Amino acid sequence: MLYFLLSVTEKPSIWYYQSNPCWKDVPVMPRQTLKQRSDGRYRVKYKGREFYGNTQSEALEKREVFKQELARGLRANALGITFLDYSSQWLPAYKANCADKTYNDYVRIINHACQRIGALPIKEITATEIRLLFNEISGKSQSYINKYCMTINSVFAAALNDHIILSNPCHKLRRPKGHEGTHRAITEDERKLIVESVGEHDMALAAMIMLYAGLRRGEVLALDLDRDVDLAEGRIYVRHAVSFGDENQPRTGSPKTESGMRAIPIFSQLLPALENAHGLVLRRENGQPMSRSAFLKKWSSYLYYLETKMNGCSKRWYGKTREHVELIASGEQMPQYRRCTIRPHDLRHTFCTTCRDAGVDIQDVINWMGHADEKMIMRIYDHSSAARESRSIRNMELYLHQSDERVKMGVNNE
């Protein structure tokens, strides 16, 4: 028997229902999918998906939107995929292409973002919701903000390429402003203390290498003086780096970036400390690189040593020694106890700033620091110094004076 039915999806049209399987050439109408539920709402199906509405038109409209999205390239299984679902797939895919520390940074950023947008369908996340997410990290360091925004943008960019979303809500969003990092260049007094500590503390050699060669902490931990230092050529070759990720035990691999593979000249201030030194700069008793906790403990011990040298005694005895008691009894005021707050990366900052103060060519500084370009050098490491400014002022005055002389000579010649 042949029936005529109206399609509920578009303009009225005729469909044919085949009740007899022997009718092979007659088009078959799909089973009617618009139904009213017991709660009064309407449901319509399309390509295995269900769309609900309080009215028939609302349910059908949602289906039409989905059909249009499919026509524009959206995958049929994109509906219902949350930000948490997709980012959980994105993370393992990118793990092989980044260092352990970078990957763990991604994990922490994604976990933070999921607190706000993790349960939302990724294709429904708007630019406003991303802007609210970015606002939560405003006030943090600019480097962290840049990494955070870049990571979230990468997730949505990958979703766009996978046809999970139709547009990237991060596109053209301005990043929040943050403060620059708190790393600093050390003072000349602190530099002198480090130089004088060579041979007196186990951490001194590592500190000297970071201060006069600009190595990162992980690069120093992986530096083998017999393998990576050529005193005859006067070069330190950075080929490996130790990373920890979220673990305590060290893992030796390649440097942070391809630019990290580099050769650094050995300056005369560092040469005496390297002579007669062998093996890993910092190592455990079994000869392997230090763990994270061992390094932090050793660095804390080194700061205590420097602080004691700086003040003449430890804080515990400051103001209690015989010399101090006599000074106080004479009516003199004790100078304030000075704390030593040097961090390993401060020494790398100092090396870069010293290079710029010395007028080293910017490309050489980039190569020695292991950066791809000068942006990082100029934005973070290039601390302004009074000495450089004074030199610039003198050079400017000299140039102007010579310019005036040339003008006078030209006038006289006329």
C-alpha positions as CSV (number, residue, x, y, z in Angstrom):
1,M,0.0,0.0,0.0
2,L,1.3,3.5,-0.9
3,Y,1.0,6.4,1.5
4,F,1.6,10.1,1.0
5,L,3.3,11.9,4.0
6,L,4.5,15.5,4.6
7,S,8.1,16.1,5.5
8,V,8.4,17.9,8.8
9,T,11.8,19.3,7.9
10,E,11.2,21.5,4.9
11,K,8.5,22.7,2.5
12,P,5.7,20.1,2.0
13,S,6.9,17.3,-0.3
14,I,5.8,13.9,-1.2
15,W,7.6,10.8,0.3
16,Y,6.8,7.2,-0.5
17,Y,6.5,4.5,2.1
18,Q,7.3,1.0,1.0
19,S,5.4,-1.6,2.9
20,N,6.2,-4.4,0.5
21,P,9.9,-5.2,0.2
22,C,9.4,-6.3,-3.4
23,W,9.0,-2.7,-4.4
24,K,12.7,-2.1,-5.1
25,D,12.5,1.1,-7.2
26,V,10.3,3.1,-4.8
27,P,12.2,5.7,-2.5
28,V,11.9,4.9,1.2
29,M,10.9,7.6,3.7
30,P,13.0,7.6,6.9
31,R,11.1,6.9,10.1
32,Q,9.3,9.9,11.4
33,T,11.6,11.5,14.0
34,L,9.7,14.5,15.4
35,K,8.0,13.4,18.6
36,Q,6.6,15.0,21.7
37,R,7.9,13.7,25.0
38,S,6.0,13.1,28.1
39,D,7.4,16.3,29.6
40,G,5.8,18.3,26.7
41,R,9.1,19.0,24.8
42,Y,9.6,18.0,21.2
43,R,12.5,15.9,20.0
44,V,13.8,15.5,16.5
45,K,16.7,13.3,15.2
46,Y,19.2,13.8,12.5
47,K,22.3,11.7,11.8
48,G,22.1,10.0,15.1
49,R,21.8,13.3,17.0
50,E,18.8,14.5,19.0
51,F,17.6,18.1,19.2
52,Y,15.0,19.3,21.8
53,G,12.7,22.3,21.9
54,N,9.7,23.5,23.8
55,T,7.9,23.8,20.4
56,Q,8.2,21.9,17.2
57,S,9.8,24.9,15.4
58,E,12.4,25.3,18.1
59,A,13.5,21.7,17.8
60,L,13.5,21.8,14.1
61,E,15.5,25.1,14.1
62,K,18.2,23.5,16.2
63,R,18.4,20.7,13.7
64,E,18.6,23.2,10.8
65,V,21.5,25.0,12.6
66,F,23.3,21.7,12.9
67,K,22.8,20.9,9.2
68,Q,24.2,24.2,8.2
69,E,27.2,23.6,10.4
70,L,27.8,20.3,8.7
71,A,27.5,22.0,5.3
72,R,30.2,24.5,6.4
73,G,32.6,21.7,7.3
74,L,31.8,20.8,11.0
75,R,32.2,17.2,11.8
76,A,29.0,15.3,12.6
77,N,30.5,14.0,15.9
78,A,31.5,17.5,17.1
79,L,28.2,18.0,18.9
80,G,28.6,17.5,22.6
81,I,32.4,17.5,22.7
82,T,33.4,19.6,25.6
83,F,36.6,21.6,26.1
84,L,37.7,19.0,28.6
85,D,37.1,16.2,26.1
86,Y,39.1,17.8,23.3
87,S,41.9,19.2,25.4
88,S,42.4,15.7,26.9
89,Q,43.0,14.4,23.4
90,W,45.1,17.4,22.4
91,L,47.7,17.1,25.3
92,P,49.0,13.6,24.5
93,A,49.3,14.5,20.8
94,Y,51.7,17.4,21.6
95,K,53.7,15.6,24.3
96,A,56.2,14.1,21.9
97,N,57.1,17.6,20.4
98,C,57.9,19.4,23.6
99,A,60.2,19.2,26.7
100,D,58.9,17.7,29.9
101,K,58.7,21.0,31.6
102,T,56.8,22.6,28.7
103,Y,54.3,19.7,28.7
104,N,53.7,20.0,32.4
105,D,53.1,23.7,32.0
106,Y,50.5,22.8,29.3
107,V,48.8,20.4,31.8
108,R,48.6,23.0,34.5
109,I,47.2,25.6,32.1
110,I,44.6,23.2,30.7
111,N,43.6,22.2,34.3
112,H,43.1,25.8,35.2
113,A,41.0,26.6,32.1
114,C,38.8,23.5,32.7
115,Q,37.7,24.9,36.0
116,R,35.8,27.6,34.0
117,I,35.1,26.2,30.5
118,G,35.9,22.5,30.8
119,A,32.2,21.4,30.9
120,L,31.1,23.6,28.0
121,P,30.7,22.2,24.5
122,I,33.8,23.5,22.7
123,K,31.9,24.7,19.7
124,E,29.7,26.9,21.8
125,I,32.5,28.7,23.7
126,T,32.5,32.4,22.8
127,A,35.1,35.1,22.7
128,T,33.5,36.7,25.8
129,E,34.0,33.5,27.8
130,I,37.7,33.3,26.7
131,R,38.1,37.0,27.6
132,L,36.7,36.2,31.1
133,L,39.1,33.3,31.4
134,F,42.1,35.4,30.4
135,N,41.1,38.1,32.9
136,E,41.6,35.6,35.7
137,I,45.3,35.6,35.0
138,S,45.8,39.3,34.7
139,G,48.5,40.6,37.1
140,K,50.7,37.6,36.8
141,S,54.0,37.7,35.0
142,Q,53.8,38.6,31.3
143,S,55.7,35.5,30.3
144,Y,53.1,33.3,32.1
145,I,50.3,35.2,30.5
146,N,51.8,34.8,27.1
147,K,52.3,31.1,27.6
148,Y,48.8,30.7,29.0
149,C,47.1,32.5,26.1
150,M,49.2,30.7,23.5
151,T,48.3,27.3,25.0
152,I,44.5,28.0,25.0
153,N,44.7,29.4,21.5
154,S,46.6,26.3,20.3
155,V,43.8,24.0,21.6
156,F,41.2,26.0,19.7
157,A,43.3,26.2,16.6
158,A,43.7,22.4,16.6
159,A,40.0,22.0,17.1
160,L,39.4,24.3,14.1
161,N,41.7,22.2,12.0
162,D,39.9,19.0,13.1
163,H,36.5,20.6,12.1
164,I,35.3,20.4,15.7
165,I,34.6,24.2,15.7
166,L,33.8,26.7,13.0
167,S,35.8,29.6,14.4
168,N,38.6,30.2,17.0
169,P,37.2,32.3,19.8
170,C,40.8,33.4,20.7
171,H,41.3,35.0,17.4
172,K,42.2,38.7,17.7
173,L,41.7,38.7,21.5
174,R,44.1,41.0,23.3
175,R,46.2,39.4,26.0
176,P,46.0,40.8,29.5
177,K,48.9,43.0,30.7
178,G,51.1,41.5,33.3
179,H,54.3,42.5,35.1
180,E,57.8,41.6,33.9
181,G,59.6,38.8,35.6
182,T,61.3,39.5,38.9
183,H,64.8,38.2,37.9
184,R,67.5,40.7,38.3
185,A,71.1,41.3,37.6
186,I,73.3,40.8,40.7
187,T,75.4,43.6,42.2
188,E,79.2,43.9,41.9
189,D,79.5,43.0,45.6
190,E,77.6,39.8,45.0
191,R,79.7,39.0,41.9
192,K,82.8,39.4,44.0
193,L,81.5,37.0,46.6
194,I,80.7,34.3,44.0
195,V,84.2,34.6,42.5
196,E,85.8,34.3,45.9
197,S,83.7,31.3,46.7
198,V,85.4,29.1,44.1
199,G,87.1,26.2,45.9
200,E,85.2,26.9,49.1
201,H,81.7,25.6,48.2
202,D,80.5,22.8,45.9
203,M,78.0,25.1,44.2
204,A,80.6,27.8,43.4
205,L,81.7,26.3,40.0
206,A,78.1,26.0,38.8
207,A,77.4,29.6,39.8
208,M,80.5,30.8,38.0
209,I,79.4,29.0,34.8
210,M,75.9,30.5,34.9
211,L,77.4,33.9,35.7
212,Y,80.2,34.0,33.0
213,A,78.6,31.7,30.3
214,G,74.9,32.3,30.8
215,L,73.9,28.6,31.1
216,R,70.4,27.6,32.3
217,R,70.1,25.5,35.5
218,G,69.3,22.3,33.5
219,E,72.2,22.9,31.1
220,V,74.6,23.2,34.0
221,L,73.3,20.1,35.6
222,A,74.0,18.2,32.4
223,L,77.4,19.8,31.7
224,D,80.2,17.2,31.6
225,L,83.5,19.1,31.9
226,D,85.5,16.3,30.2
227,R,83.0,16.0,27.3
228,D,81.5,19.5,26.8
229,V,84.4,21.8,27.7
230,D,87.4,22.3,25.4
231,L,90.0,24.5,27.2
232,A,92.3,24.4,24.2
233,E,89.7,25.9,21.9
234,G,88.3,28.0,24.7
235,R,84.7,26.8,24.2
236,I,81.8,25.4,26.3
237,Y,79.6,23.2,24.2
238,V,76.0,23.0,25.3
239,R,74.6,19.7,24.0
240,H,72.4,18.4,26.8
241,A,70.0,19.6,29.5
242,V,68.4,18.1,32.6
243,S,64.7,18.4,33.1
244,F,62.4,17.4,36.0
245,G,58.9,18.1,34.9
246,D,56.7,17.3,38.0
247,E,59.1,14.7,39.2
248,N,62.1,14.9,41.5
249,Q,64.4,12.6,39.5
250,P,66.5,14.1,36.6
251,R,66.1,13.2,33.0
252,T,68.8,14.2,30.6
253,G,67.8,15.2,27.1
254,S,68.4,17.9,24.5
255,P,68.4,21.6,25.4
256,K,65.1,23.6,25.7
257,T,65.1,24.6,22.0
258,E,67.1,23.9,18.9
259,S,68.9,27.3,19.5
260,G,70.0,25.9,22.8
261,M,72.6,23.8,21.1
262,R,75.5,26.2,21.1
263,A,79.1,27.0,21.7
264,I,80.1,29.7,24.3
265,P,83.5,31.3,24.6
266,I,85.4,30.7,27.9
267,F,86.3,34.1,29.3
268,S,89.4,34.7,31.4
269,Q,87.4,35.2,34.6
270,L,86.0,31.6,34.3
271,L,89.0,29.8,33.0
272,P,90.8,29.3,36.4
273,A,87.7,27.7,37.9
274,L,87.5,25.2,35.0
275,E,91.1,24.1,35.1
276,N,91.6,20.8,36.9
277,A,87.8,20.2,37.1
278,H,86.4,17.0,35.7
279,G,83.1,15.1,35.3
280,L,79.6,16.6,35.8
281,V,79.6,20.0,37.4
282,L,77.0,18.9,39.9
283,R,76.5,15.2,40.6
284,R,75.4,12.8,43.2
285,E,77.7,10.3,44.9
286,N,77.0,7.7,42.1
287,G,78.2,10.2,39.5
288,Q,74.7,10.9,38.1
289,P,73.0,14.3,37.8
290,M,71.5,15.8,40.9
291,S,67.8,15.5,41.7
292,R,65.6,18.6,42.0
293,S,65.5,18.4,45.8
294,A,69.3,17.8,46.0
295,F,70.0,20.9,43.8
296,L,67.6,23.1,45.9
297,K,69.2,21.9,49.1
298,K,72.7,22.6,47.8
299,W,71.7,26.0,46.4
300,S,70.1,26.9,49.8
301,S,73.4,25.9,51.5
302,Y,75.3,28.1,49.0
303,L,73.1,31.2,49.7
304,Y,73.7,30.6,53.5
305,Y,77.5,30.6,52.8
306,L,77.4,33.8,50.7
307,E,75.2,35.5,53.3
308,T,77.5,34.6,56.1
309,K,80.5,36.0,54.1
310,M,78.5,39.1,53.2
311,N,77.7,39.9,56.9
312,G,80.7,38.5,58.6
313,C,78.7,35.9,60.5
314,S,75.4,34.1,60.3
315,K,72.1,35.7,61.2
316,R,72.0,33.7,64.3
317,W,75.1,35.4,65.7
318,Y,74.6,38.8,64.1
319,G,74.8,41.5,66.8
320,K,76.1,39.0,69.3
321,T,79.7,38.6,68.5
322,R,82.3,40.4,70.6
323,E,83.0,42.9,67.8
324,H,79.3,43.7,67.4
325,V,78.7,44.0,71.2
326,E,81.6,46.4,71.4
327,L,80.3,48.4,68.5
328,I,76.8,48.7,70.1
329,A,78.4,49.6,73.4
330,S,80.3,52.5,71.8
331,G,77.0,54.0,70.7
332,E,77.4,53.0,67.0
333,Q,74.4,51.5,65.2
334,M,74.6,48.1,63.7
335,P,74.1,48.0,60.0
336,Q,71.0,46.1,58.9
337,Y,71.6,42.4,58.2
338,R,71.7,41.8,54.5
339,R,70.0,38.8,53.0
340,C,71.3,36.9,49.9
341,T,68.4,36.4,47.5
342,I,70.3,35.3,44.4
343,R,68.4,32.8,42.2
344,P,70.2,30.6,39.6
345,H,68.4,32.4,36.8
346,D,69.6,35.8,38.1
347,L,73.1,34.8,37.1
348,R,72.0,34.1,33.5
349,H,70.3,37.5,33.5
350,T,73.5,39.1,34.7
351,F,75.6,37.4,32.0
352,C,73.3,38.8,29.3
353,T,73.2,42.3,30.8
354,T,77.0,42.3,31.1
355,C,77.2,41.4,27.4
356,R,75.0,44.3,26.5
357,D,76.9,46.7,28.8
358,A,80.2,45.6,27.2
359,G,78.8,46.4,23.7
360,V,78.8,42.8,22.5
361,D,77.1,42.5,19.1
362,I,73.4,41.6,19.6
363,Q,73.7,38.5,17.3
364,D,76.5,37.1,19.5
365,V,74.5,37.7,22.6
366,I,71.6,35.8,21.0
367,N,73.8,32.9,20.1
368,W,75.5,32.7,23.5
369,M,72.2,32.8,25.3
370,G,70.6,30.2,23.1
371,H,67.6,32.2,21.9
372,A,66.1,32.2,18.4
373,D,65.9,36.0,18.1
374,E,66.5,39.2,20.0
375,K,62.9,39.6,21.3
376,M,63.6,37.7,24.5
377,I,66.9,39.5,25.0
378,M,65.5,43.0,24.7
379,R,62.2,42.3,26.6
380,I,63.5,40.4,29.6
381,Y,67.2,40.2,30.0
382,D,68.3,43.6,28.9
383,H,68.3,45.4,32.3
384,S,69.1,49.1,32.1
385,S,72.2,50.1,33.9
386,A,73.6,53.4,35.0
387,A,77.0,52.6,33.5
388,R,75.5,52.0,30.0
389,E,73.4,55.1,30.2
390,S,76.5,57.2,31.2
391,R,78.5,55.8,28.3
392,S,75.6,56.5,25.9
393,I,75.5,60.1,27.2
394,R,79.2,60.6,26.7
395,N,79.1,59.1,23.2
396,M,76.2,61.4,22.3
397,E,78.0,64.5,23.7
398,L,81.1,63.5,21.8
399,Y,79.2,63.0,18.6
400,L,77.4,66.4,18.9
401,H,80.7,68.1,19.7
402,Q,82.4,66.6,16.6
403,S,79.3,67.6,14.6
404,D,79.7,71.2,15.8
405,E,83.4,71.2,15.0
406,R,82.6,70.0,11.5
407,V,80.1,72.8,11.0
408,K,82.6,75.4,12.2
409,M,85.3,74.1,9.9
410,G,82.9,74.2,7.0
411,V,82.0,77.8,7.8
412,N,85.7,78.8,8.1
413,N,86.5,77.1,4.9
414,E,83.9,79.2,3.1
